[in-house]
Amino acid sequence: MFDALSDRFDGIFSRLKSRGRLGDAEVDEVLREIRVALLEADVHLSVARGMVNRIRERCIGEDLSKSLSPAQQVIKIVHEELVETLGGETMKVTFASKPPTVVLMAGLQGAGKTTTAAKLARWFKQQGRNPMLVGADLQRPAAVEQLRTLARQVDVPVWSEPTDPVEVARTGMAEARRLGRDVVIVDTAGRLAIDAELMEQVREISDAVEPHYTFLVVDAMTGQDAVSVAESFHATLELDGVILTKLDGDARGGAALSVKEVVGRPIAFASTGEKLTDFEQFHPDRLAGRILGMGDMLTLIEKAEEAFEKDEAEAAAARLMEGTFTLEDFLEQMQQLKKMGPLQGIMGMLPGMPKEIRDAEIDDREIARVEAIIHSMTPAERINPDVIDGGRRNRIAVGSGTNPNQVAQLLKQFKEVQSLMKRMGGGLMPGRKKSKKGKKGKGGGRVTPKGGVQPRFDPEDPLGLSQLGDLQLPGAGPKLK
């Protein structure tokens, strides 16, 4: 969602780094570019103006650090102000001393309230809670059935009855206490636009359940309309926070940068995809880092911890370094990697990742192709690929819907990785010689003056490999500096 804004900031800071000093005129020029970048990203005018003014005051008024270059100091200030604009700190969710903790979901129709309610229930379960969902949206056809279907996926009970939304919310509270549920999430009806009937109904439900948290679900794709909707609901309900949905879309993202400052309430959670797992607490500092191209290692680590079993990962790493890592192990690791989400998103979280790599079109179907090849092998072939001859290659290619050359390429690259990892594990990794400028690296990457390889994505590479020296390594990625 923030790709365009991130690209603009990347261009601004690249030009900054080429200047030795920054006077008032240079600072004004940079701030003018930042203001234009923010407005193009659909950030609210007052928010863009306020942020630029604060950056100007700090750039001119502060005693700047002597250990940083002028460009680094401006980037540091922009990062800090961006974090503050996004909300400053991650919203902390506390629980009622006398259960249940009640969460009321509000918003317009189409924002994703029902799906978000199920995602939030899953999140509470991860915190060790026992949530229950209440389907008080009796207006939209099949809304309650949709909620039940989603709730079954996360193993959470749903309470609803075909009476009155306010009565459903009230009886749902009684049912939660009877079942000993410590969190109740109430899903309410929405409208295509704000009207008096909608506001009155949601206010009555709020009075009936007395929520500890009232979250407004907002579609981030609606731009500045999202901020207007938040203001209207806040005037009626006194919101505690906002949940942004569809952050994986291609809108400009101005709502996320505007809602905290305009409405005065933080963004509590963000939905980053259609799956129930694509939901996380909103961290202003992490998003600011992503926007400025600094990566987001903390979120990446959290995703890895959730997807990978620690003991299995350590055992696989040990086998890799010993040279006993098999295609069976590799298949398991790839399946764990897929749980972390699309590869494009993972690449964007890595710090120092070149813009060309972040923007490269990485097709996750390449992983499926590799999986198909390995699945078409027998257990003995996965453990010892050396037994695969021409006849076996043909059989594997037919079974996986590929061709024998692709099978051979995968086997060759896997054997090279095995050999390299075994040498590294034994401390025998040979030193790499610097290559001359302009020399072509094996596989098509251009060797840089410092001896690194400028990687490119090659769809013919079945593992999505990049390069290290003369070898192509599965999942090695570009060389990070």
C-alpha positions as CSV (number, residue, x, y, z in Angstrom):
1,M,0.0,0.0,0.0
2,F,2.8,2.4,0.8
3,D,5.0,1.5,-2.2
4,A,4.5,4.9,-3.9
5,L,5.2,6.9,-0.8
6,S,8.2,4.7,0.0
7,D,9.6,5.3,-3.5
8,R,9.2,9.0,-3.1
9,F,11.0,9.1,0.2
10,D,13.7,6.9,-1.3
11,G,14.3,9.4,-4.1
12,I,14.3,12.4,-1.7
13,F,16.8,10.8,0.7
14,S,19.1,9.6,-2.1
15,R,19.5,13.2,-3.4
16,L,20.0,14.3,0.2
17,K,23.0,11.9,0.6
18,S,24.8,13.5,-2.3
19,R,25.0,16.9,-0.6
20,G,27.7,17.8,1.8
21,R,25.8,20.3,3.9
22,L,22.2,21.5,4.3
23,G,21.4,25.2,4.7
24,D,17.9,26.7,5.2
25,A,17.3,26.8,1.4
26,E,18.2,23.1,1.1
27,V,16.0,22.2,4.1
28,D,13.0,24.1,2.5
29,E,13.5,22.3,-0.8
30,V,13.5,18.9,1.0
31,L,10.5,19.7,3.1
32,R,8.6,20.9,0.0
33,E,9.3,17.5,-1.6
34,I,8.2,15.7,1.5
35,R,4.9,17.7,1.7
36,V,4.2,16.8,-2.0
37,A,4.9,13.1,-1.3
38,L,2.5,13.1,1.7
39,L,-0.3,14.8,-0.2
40,E,0.2,12.5,-3.2
41,A,-0.2,9.6,-0.7
42,D,-3.7,11.0,0.2
43,V,-2.6,12.2,3.6
44,H,-4.9,14.7,5.2
45,L,-3.8,18.3,4.4
46,S,-3.6,19.4,8.1
47,V,-1.6,16.3,9.0
48,A,0.9,16.8,6.1
49,R,1.2,20.5,7.0
50,G,1.7,19.8,10.7
51,M,4.3,17.1,10.1
52,V,6.3,19.2,7.7
53,N,6.3,22.2,10.2
54,R,7.5,20.0,13.0
55,I,10.3,18.6,10.9
56,R,11.4,22.1,9.9
57,E,11.5,23.3,13.6
58,R,13.6,20.3,14.5
59,C,16.0,20.6,11.5
60,I,16.6,24.3,12.1
61,G,16.1,24.7,15.9
62,E,17.9,21.7,17.4
63,D,21.6,21.1,18.1
64,L,22.1,18.4,15.6
65,S,24.3,15.4,16.3
66,K,27.9,15.7,15.1
67,S,28.2,12.0,14.7
68,L,25.6,12.0,11.9
69,S,25.7,13.5,8.4
70,P,23.1,16.2,7.6
71,A,21.2,13.7,5.5
72,Q,21.2,11.1,8.2
73,Q,19.9,13.6,10.7
74,V,17.0,14.6,8.4
75,I,16.1,10.9,7.9
76,K,16.2,10.4,11.6
77,I,13.9,13.3,12.3
78,V,11.5,12.3,9.5
79,H,11.4,8.7,10.9
80,E,10.6,10.0,14.4
81,E,7.9,12.3,13.2
82,L,6.4,9.6,11.0
83,V,6.2,7.3,14.0
84,E,4.5,10.1,16.1
85,T,2.0,10.8,13.3
86,L,1.1,7.1,13.1
87,G,0.3,7.0,16.8
88,G,3.7,6.9,18.7
89,E,3.3,3.6,20.6
90,T,1.5,0.3,20.0
91,M,-1.9,0.3,21.7
92,K,-1.9,-2.0,24.7
93,V,-5.0,-4.1,25.2
94,T,-5.8,-4.8,28.9
95,F,-8.5,-7.1,30.3
96,A,-11.3,-6.4,32.7
97,S,-10.8,-7.4,36.3
98,K,-14.3,-8.9,36.2
99,P,-14.7,-10.9,33.0
100,P,-15.8,-10.8,30.3
101,T,-13.9,-8.1,28.5
102,V,-16.4,-6.7,25.9
103,V,-15.3,-5.5,22.4
104,L,-17.8,-3.7,20.2
105,M,-17.1,-3.7,16.4
106,A,-18.6,-0.9,14.4
107,G,-18.2,0.4,10.8
108,L,-19.7,0.7,7.4
109,Q,-20.9,-2.2,5.3
110,G,-18.1,-3.6,3.2
111,A,-15.2,-2.6,5.5
112,G,-14.7,-6.2,6.6
113,K,-16.2,-6.1,10.1
114,T,-17.3,-9.7,10.2
115,T,-14.0,-11.2,9.0
116,T,-12.1,-8.8,11.3
117,A,-14.2,-10.0,14.3
118,A,-13.1,-13.6,13.6
119,K,-9.5,-12.4,13.1
120,L,-9.7,-10.6,16.5
121,A,-11.1,-13.7,18.2
122,R,-8.1,-15.7,16.8
123,W,-5.8,-13.0,18.2
124,F,-7.3,-13.2,21.7
125,K,-7.0,-17.0,21.6
126,Q,-3.3,-16.5,20.9
127,Q,-3.1,-14.3,24.1
128,G,-4.5,-17.3,26.1
129,R,-8.1,-16.0,26.3
130,N,-11.4,-17.7,25.6
131,P,-13.4,-15.4,23.3
132,M,-17.0,-15.7,22.1
133,L,-18.5,-14.0,19.1
134,V,-21.9,-12.4,19.1
135,G,-23.6,-11.9,15.7
136,A,-25.7,-8.8,16.1
137,D,-25.7,-8.0,12.4
138,L,-29.2,-9.1,11.5
139,Q,-29.7,-6.8,8.6
140,R,-27.2,-8.2,6.0
141,P,-28.4,-11.6,4.6
142,A,-26.2,-14.5,5.8
143,A,-24.0,-12.2,8.0
144,V,-24.5,-14.5,11.0
145,E,-23.8,-17.6,8.9
146,Q,-20.6,-16.0,7.6
147,L,-19.6,-15.3,11.2
148,R,-20.3,-19.0,12.2
149,T,-18.3,-20.3,9.2
150,L,-15.3,-18.1,10.1
151,A,-15.6,-18.9,13.8
152,R,-15.4,-22.7,13.1
153,Q,-12.0,-22.1,11.5
154,V,-10.6,-20.6,14.8
155,D,-12.8,-22.9,17.1
156,V,-14.7,-20.0,18.8
157,P,-18.5,-20.2,19.6
158,V,-21.0,-17.8,18.2
159,W,-24.2,-16.6,19.8
160,S,-27.1,-15.1,17.8
161,E,-30.8,-15.4,17.4
162,P,-33.3,-14.0,14.9
163,T,-34.8,-11.3,17.2
164,D,-33.5,-7.8,17.7
165,P,-29.9,-6.7,17.5
166,V,-29.9,-5.0,20.9
167,E,-31.6,-8.1,22.5
168,V,-29.0,-10.4,20.8
169,A,-26.2,-8.4,22.3
170,R,-27.8,-8.4,25.7
171,T,-28.5,-12.2,25.7
172,G,-25.0,-12.8,24.2
173,M,-23.5,-11.3,27.3
174,A,-25.5,-13.6,29.6
175,E,-24.5,-16.6,27.5
176,A,-20.8,-15.6,27.7
177,R,-21.0,-15.4,31.5
178,R,-22.8,-18.8,31.6
179,L,-20.1,-20.4,29.5
180,G,-17.2,-18.7,31.4
181,R,-16.0,-16.9,28.3
182,D,-13.6,-14.0,29.3
183,V,-13.8,-12.0,26.0
184,V,-17.0,-11.1,24.1
185,I,-16.7,-9.6,20.5
186,V,-20.0,-8.1,19.3
187,D,-20.3,-7.8,15.5
188,T,-22.8,-5.1,14.6
189,A,-24.6,-4.1,11.3
190,G,-23.2,-1.6,8.9
191,R,-24.7,0.7,6.2
192,L,-23.4,1.8,2.8
193,A,-23.3,5.3,4.3
194,I,-23.7,6.9,7.7
195,D,-27.3,7.6,8.7
196,A,-29.3,8.3,11.8
197,E,-30.7,4.7,12.0
198,L,-27.3,3.1,11.9
199,M,-25.9,5.5,14.6
200,E,-29.0,5.0,16.9
201,Q,-28.8,1.2,16.6
202,V,-25.1,0.9,17.4
203,R,-25.5,3.4,20.2
204,E,-28.2,1.3,21.8
205,I,-26.1,-1.9,21.5
206,S,-23.2,0.0,23.1
207,D,-25.5,1.0,26.0
208,A,-26.6,-2.6,26.4
209,V,-23.2,-4.3,26.6
210,E,-21.1,-1.4,28.0
211,P,-18.0,-2.3,26.0
212,H,-14.5,-1.9,27.4
213,Y,-13.2,-1.4,23.8
214,T,-15.1,0.1,20.9
215,F,-13.2,-0.5,17.6
216,L,-14.1,1.1,14.3
217,V,-13.3,-1.1,11.3
218,V,-12.2,1.1,8.4
219,D,-11.3,0.1,4.9
220,A,-7.9,1.7,4.2
221,M,-8.7,1.7,0.5
222,T,-11.3,4.5,1.0
223,G,-8.7,7.1,1.5
224,Q,-9.8,10.3,3.2
225,D,-13.4,9.1,3.5
226,A,-12.1,6.7,6.1
227,V,-11.0,9.7,8.3
228,S,-14.5,11.3,7.9
229,V,-16.2,8.0,8.8
230,A,-14.0,7.7,11.9
231,E,-14.9,11.3,13.0
232,S,-18.6,10.6,12.7
233,F,-18.5,7.3,14.6
234,H,-16.3,8.8,17.3
235,A,-18.8,11.6,17.9
236,T,-21.5,8.9,18.7
237,L,-19.5,6.1,20.3
238,E,-16.3,7.6,21.7
239,L,-14.0,5.1,19.9
240,D,-11.1,3.5,21.7
241,G,-9.2,2.6,18.5
242,V,-9.4,1.9,14.8
243,I,-8.8,-1.3,12.9
244,L,-7.5,-0.8,9.4
245,T,-8.4,-3.5,6.8
246,K,-7.0,-4.1,3.3
247,L,-3.6,-2.8,4.1
248,D,-2.3,-5.2,1.4
249,G,-4.2,-3.2,-1.3
250,D,-2.8,-0.8,-3.8
251,A,-4.4,2.4,-2.4
252,R,-2.1,5.3,-1.4
253,G,-2.3,4.7,2.4
254,G,-3.2,8.2,3.5
255,A,-5.9,7.1,5.9
256,A,-3.3,5.2,8.1
257,L,-1.2,8.4,8.3
258,S,-4.1,10.7,9.0
259,V,-6.6,8.9,11.3
260,K,-4.6,9.2,14.6
261,E,-3.9,12.9,14.3
262,V,-7.4,13.8,13.0
263,V,-9.6,11.6,15.2
264,G,-7.3,11.4,18.2
265,R,-7.6,7.6,18.5
266,P,-4.8,5.1,17.7
267,I,-4.8,2.4,15.1
268,A,-5.1,-0.7,17.2
269,F,-4.8,-3.5,14.6
270,A,-4.2,-3.9,10.9
271,S,-5.5,-6.5,8.6
272,T,-3.0,-7.3,5.8
273,G,-4.7,-10.0,3.8
274,E,-7.8,-12.2,3.4
275,K,-6.6,-15.1,5.5
276,L,-7.5,-15.2,9.2
277,T,-3.8,-15.2,10.0
278,D,-3.2,-11.9,8.2
279,F,-3.9,-9.8,11.2
280,E,-1.5,-8.1,13.7
281,Q,-1.3,-5.4,16.2
282,F,-0.4,-2.0,14.6
283,H,3.2,-0.9,15.4
284,P,3.8,2.7,14.3
285,D,7.6,2.4,14.5
286,R,7.6,-0.7,12.3
287,L,5.4,0.7,9.7
288,A,7.5,3.9,9.6
289,G,10.6,1.8,9.1
290,R,8.9,0.0,6.2
291,I,7.8,3.3,4.6
292,L,11.4,4.7,4.8
293,G,12.9,1.4,3.4
294,M,14.4,0.4,6.8
295,G,12.7,-3.0,6.8
296,D,10.8,-4.5,9.7
297,M,12.9,-7.3,11.3
298,L,10.7,-7.5,14.5
299,T,7.6,-8.4,12.5
300,L,9.6,-10.8,10.4
301,I,11.0,-12.5,13.5
302,E,7.5,-12.8,15.0
303,K,6.2,-14.4,11.8
304,A,9.1,-16.8,11.7
305,E,8.6,-17.8,15.4
306,E,4.9,-18.5,14.7
307,A,5.6,-20.5,11.5
308,F,8.7,-22.5,12.5
309,E,9.1,-25.0,15.3
310,K,12.3,-24.0,17.1
311,D,13.6,-27.5,17.7
312,E,12.9,-28.6,14.2
313,A,14.5,-25.5,12.7
314,E,17.6,-25.9,14.8
315,A,17.9,-29.6,13.8
316,A,17.4,-28.7,10.1
317,A,20.2,-26.0,10.4
318,A,22.5,-28.6,12.0
319,R,21.9,-31.1,9.2
320,L,22.5,-28.3,6.7
321,M,25.9,-27.5,8.1
322,E,26.8,-31.2,8.4
323,G,25.9,-31.7,4.7
324,T,23.2,-34.3,5.6
325,F,20.3,-31.9,4.7
326,T,18.0,-33.8,2.3
327,L,15.3,-32.8,-0.1
328,E,12.8,-34.0,2.4
329,D,14.1,-31.4,4.9
330,F,14.1,-28.8,2.3
331,L,10.5,-29.5,1.4
332,E,9.5,-29.1,5.1
333,Q,11.3,-25.8,5.4
334,M,9.6,-24.4,2.3
335,Q,6.2,-25.4,3.6
336,Q,7.0,-23.6,6.9
337,L,8.2,-20.5,4.9
338,K,4.9,-20.4,3.0
339,K,3.1,-19.9,6.4
340,M,4.9,-16.6,6.8
341,G,3.0,-15.1,3.8
342,P,3.9,-14.1,0.3
343,L,7.6,-13.9,-0.5
344,Q,7.1,-10.3,-1.8
345,G,6.0,-9.2,1.7
346,I,8.9,-11.0,3.4
347,M,11.4,-9.3,1.1
348,G,9.9,-5.9,2.0
349,M,10.6,-6.5,5.7
350,L,14.4,-7.2,5.2
351,P,16.4,-4.1,6.0
352,G,18.8,-2.7,3.4
353,M,16.9,-4.4,0.6
354,P,17.5,-2.6,-2.7
355,K,14.5,-1.0,-4.3
356,E,14.9,-3.2,-7.4
357,I,14.6,-6.3,-5.2
358,R,11.6,-5.0,-3.2
359,D,9.8,-4.1,-6.3
360,A,10.6,-7.3,-8.2
361,E,7.7,-9.5,-9.2
362,I,8.2,-12.7,-7.2
363,D,5.8,-15.4,-8.2
364,D,4.9,-17.7,-5.3
365,R,3.9,-20.3,-7.8
366,E,7.6,-21.0,-8.3
367,I,7.6,-22.6,-4.8
368,A,4.7,-24.7,-5.8
369,R,6.6,-25.9,-8.8
370,V,9.6,-27.0,-6.7
371,E,7.2,-28.7,-4.2
372,A,5.6,-30.6,-7.1
373,I,9.0,-31.8,-8.3
374,I,10.0,-33.0,-4.8
375,H,6.6,-34.6,-4.2
376,S,7.0,-36.6,-7.4
377,M,10.1,-38.2,-6.0
378,T,10.2,-41.4,-3.9
379,P,11.3,-41.2,-0.3
380,A,14.6,-42.8,-1.2
381,E,15.2,-40.3,-4.0
382,R,14.6,-37.4,-1.6
383,I,17.1,-38.7,0.8
384,N,19.7,-39.6,-1.8
385,P,19.2,-37.6,-5.0
386,D,22.3,-39.2,-6.5
387,V,20.2,-42.3,-7.5
388,I,18.1,-40.2,-9.9
389,D,19.2,-41.0,-13.5
390,G,17.7,-40.0,-16.8
391,G,14.7,-42.4,-16.6
392,R,13.8,-41.2,-13.1
393,R,14.1,-37.6,-14.1
394,N,11.6,-38.2,-16.9
395,R,9.2,-39.9,-14.5
396,I,9.6,-37.0,-12.0
397,A,9.0,-34.4,-14.7
398,V,5.8,-36.1,-15.9
399,G,4.5,-36.4,-12.3
400,S,5.2,-32.7,-11.5
401,G,4.1,-31.2,-14.8
402,T,7.6,-29.9,-15.5
403,N,10.4,-30.9,-17.9
404,P,13.5,-33.0,-17.2
405,N,15.8,-29.9,-17.5
406,Q,14.0,-28.2,-14.6
407,V,14.3,-31.3,-12.5
408,A,18.0,-31.6,-13.3
409,Q,18.6,-27.9,-12.5
410,L,16.9,-28.3,-9.1
411,L,19.1,-31.3,-8.3
412,K,22.3,-29.6,-9.4
413,Q,21.6,-26.5,-7.3
414,F,20.7,-28.5,-4.3
415,K,23.9,-30.5,-4.5
416,E,25.9,-27.3,-4.8
417,V,24.3,-26.0,-1.6
418,Q,24.9,-29.2,0.2
419,S,28.6,-29.1,-0.7
420,L,29.0,-25.4,0.2
421,M,27.2,-25.7,3.5
422,K,29.4,-28.7,4.4
423,R,32.5,-26.7,3.7
424,M,31.2,-23.8,5.8
425,G,30.3,-26.1,8.6
426,G,33.9,-27.4,8.6
427,G,35.4,-23.9,8.5
428,L,36.8,-24.5,5.0
429,M,34.9,-21.7,3.2
430,P,37.4,-20.4,0.7
431,G,38.0,-16.7,0.3
432,R,36.3,-15.0,-2.6
433,K,38.3,-13.1,-5.1
434,K,37.1,-9.7,-6.3
435,S,35.9,-9.6,-9.8
436,K,36.6,-6.9,-12.3
437,K,33.9,-4.2,-12.9
438,G,31.5,-5.2,-15.7
439,K,32.3,-8.9,-15.6
440,K,29.2,-11.1,-15.9
441,G,28.5,-13.3,-12.9
442,K,27.4,-16.8,-13.5
443,G,23.6,-16.9,-13.9
444,G,23.3,-13.4,-15.3
445,G,24.0,-11.1,-12.3
446,R,26.4,-8.2,-12.9
447,V,29.4,-8.2,-10.6
448,T,29.8,-4.9,-8.8
449,P,33.2,-3.1,-8.2
450,K,33.2,-4.4,-4.6
451,G,32.9,-8.0,-5.7
452,G,29.2,-8.4,-4.8
453,V,26.6,-9.5,-7.3
454,Q,23.7,-7.3,-8.3
455,P,20.9,-10.0,-8.2
456,R,18.0,-10.3,-10.5
457,F,14.9,-12.5,-10.3
458,D,15.1,-15.4,-12.8
459,P,11.9,-17.2,-13.4
460,E,13.9,-20.1,-14.8
461,D,15.5,-20.6,-11.4
462,P,13.2,-23.1,-9.7
463,L,14.3,-22.1,-6.2
464,G,14.2,-18.4,-6.8
465,L,17.9,-18.4,-6.2
466,S,20.3,-15.5,-6.0
467,Q,24.1,-15.7,-6.2
468,L,27.0,-16.1,-4.0
469,G,30.3,-16.3,-5.8
470,D,30.0,-19.0,-8.5
471,L,27.2,-20.9,-6.8
472,Q,23.5,-20.3,-6.8
473,L,22.0,-20.7,-3.3
474,P,18.4,-21.5,-2.5
475,G,16.8,-18.7,-0.5
476,A,20.1,-16.9,-0.1
477,G,18.7,-13.6,-1.2
478,P,20.8,-10.6,-2.1
479,K,24.0,-9.8,-0.2
480,L,23.1,-7.5,2.6
481,K,25.6,-4.8,3.6
